[in-house]
Amino acid sequence: MFLVKNGDWSVDIPGSSKSVDYLTDTYKYIAIFSLIESLQDNEYIDFYSYLIRRKTKVEFPINNKKELDQLYSNYKQEFGSIQLSNNFL
């Protein structure tokens, strides 16, 4: 709460604005997304754990980069921070 409400990015450089607006907004945006992610019921799974779990049904060895890219894309769709934020809304 304090990061979002009172979390201003300040500088002590003579002749400059005390608060840097674009950094303050970015700082608050990151704080809000961190809070949203922390409220999710889903546990975080790293990419390796995603690959070896039974539900994913990956056949090893992975033959080429295209196949690996597709698996990573599927991983991001299920466990990526953007998806978690969209699910929260």
C-alpha positions as CSV (number, residue, x, y, z in Angstrom):
1,M,0.0,0.0,0.0
2,F,2.7,2.5,0.9
3,L,4.7,1.8,-2.3
4,V,1.7,2.6,-4.4
5,K,0.2,5.5,-2.4
6,N,3.4,7.2,-1.2
7,G,6.2,5.6,-3.3
8,D,7.6,8.6,-5.1
9,W,11.0,8.3,-6.9
10,S,12.9,11.2,-5.5
11,V,16.3,12.7,-6.4
12,D,18.5,15.1,-4.5
13,I,20.2,16.7,-7.5
14,P,20.4,20.5,-7.3
15,G,18.4,22.3,-9.9
16,S,16.1,19.3,-10.7
17,S,12.6,18.4,-9.8
18,K,12.4,16.6,-6.4
19,S,10.2,13.8,-7.8
20,V,10.6,12.1,-11.2
21,D,7.1,11.5,-12.5
22,Y,7.8,8.9,-15.1
23,L,9.9,6.8,-12.7
24,T,7.3,7.2,-9.9
25,D,4.6,6.0,-12.3
26,T,6.7,3.0,-13.4
27,Y,7.6,2.2,-9.8
28,K,3.9,2.2,-8.8
29,Y,2.9,0.2,-11.8
30,I,5.4,-2.5,-10.9
31,A,4.2,-2.5,-7.3
32,I,0.6,-3.0,-8.4
33,F,1.5,-5.9,-10.7
34,S,3.5,-7.5,-7.9
35,L,0.6,-7.3,-5.6
36,I,-1.7,-8.8,-8.2
37,E,0.7,-11.7,-8.9
38,S,1.0,-12.4,-5.2
39,L,-2.8,-12.7,-4.8
40,Q,-3.0,-15.5,-7.4
41,D,-3.8,-19.0,-6.3
42,N,-1.5,-20.6,-8.9
43,E,1.9,-21.6,-7.7
44,Y,4.9,-20.5,-9.8
45,I,6.4,-23.3,-11.9
46,D,9.7,-22.7,-13.7
47,F,10.1,-23.7,-17.3
48,Y,12.1,-26.9,-16.4
49,S,9.4,-28.1,-14.0
50,Y,6.8,-27.3,-16.7
51,L,8.6,-29.5,-19.2
52,I,9.0,-32.5,-17.0
53,R,5.5,-32.6,-15.4
54,R,3.2,-35.3,-16.7
55,K,0.4,-32.9,-17.6
56,T,2.6,-31.2,-20.3
57,K,3.3,-34.5,-22.0
58,V,6.6,-33.5,-23.6
59,E,8.5,-36.2,-25.5
60,F,12.2,-36.0,-25.0
61,P,14.5,-35.3,-26.6
62,I,13.2,-32.0,-27.9
63,N,14.3,-32.1,-31.6
64,N,14.7,-28.5,-32.6
65,K,14.5,-24.9,-31.6
66,K,11.0,-24.4,-33.2
67,E,9.6,-27.1,-31.0
68,L,11.3,-25.7,-27.9
69,D,9.9,-22.2,-28.8
70,Q,6.4,-23.6,-29.1
71,L,6.7,-25.2,-25.6
72,Y,8.0,-22.0,-24.2
73,S,5.1,-20.1,-25.7
74,N,2.7,-22.6,-24.2
75,Y,4.4,-22.2,-20.8
76,K,4.1,-18.3,-21.0
77,Q,0.4,-18.6,-21.9
78,E,-0.2,-20.7,-18.8
79,F,2.2,-19.2,-16.3
80,G,3.3,-15.8,-17.6
81,S,2.7,-12.7,-15.6
82,I,0.5,-11.1,-18.2
83,Q,-1.8,-14.1,-18.1
84,L,-1.9,-14.0,-14.3
85,S,-2.8,-10.3,-14.4
86,N,-5.5,-10.9,-17.0
87,N,-7.0,-13.8,-14.9
88,F,-7.0,-11.5,-11.9
89,L,-9.2,-8.9,-13.7
